[in-house]
Amino acid sequence: MIRIGITGSLASGKSTASRFISNNNGPLFSADKEVKKFYKNKAFQKKIIKIFKLKKKSNIKKQIKTEVINKKINLKRLEKILHPLVRKKMHLFLKNNKKKKFVFLEIPLLVESRLMKYFDVVIFIRSRTETRLKRFLKRGGSVRIFKILNKQQLKDSSKMKVCDHIVVNNNTLSSLKKKLFNIIKLYE
């Protein structure tokens, strides 16, 4: 099994790249999708409400975002709760797919969380900050949240040093597909 990690900065195109490269090549694990599932889980919601003393029992994720913006919730504290849960799901995914030739894992904070040892290949998706901000806003995000989340991440230059491949994603989707196809061909 070749474990391929896909990472990159906020709104760089990691999810799109992950779907392209995994298509017909192997199963895909998405850390972001796992986090979304946790927010829908009643037990997780109760835990978050209690830990962060939230007033309402609905729109937990929205409340958390508001609290992060207002600096009432430290993002690192939230990550300390979420990251071990996601890591557990990641290990289960790897165990369940150990007979596959390729497995793909989209992990936004792969480098920040020092997870490189779990991967045979790490691909870094890179985009200009302006392009990333436009993508983030198009998905319904705000400039303020973008700045907060972007500041939490390591600089691209630091992350690129520990990645095996850097894919610049500032152009068309077909250009992105071609770059990813060329990478996967190296390992077939």
Secondary structure, 3 states (H helix, E strand, C coil): CEEEEEEECCCCCHHHHHHHHHCCCCCEEEHHHHHHHHHHCHHHHHHHHHHHCCCCCCCHHHHHHHHHHCCCCCHHHHHHHHHHHHHHHHHHHHHHCCCCCEEEEECCCCCCCCCHHHCCEEEEEECCHHHHHHHHHHCCCCHHHHHHHHHHCCCHHHHHCCCCEEEECCCCHHHHHHHHHHHHHCCC
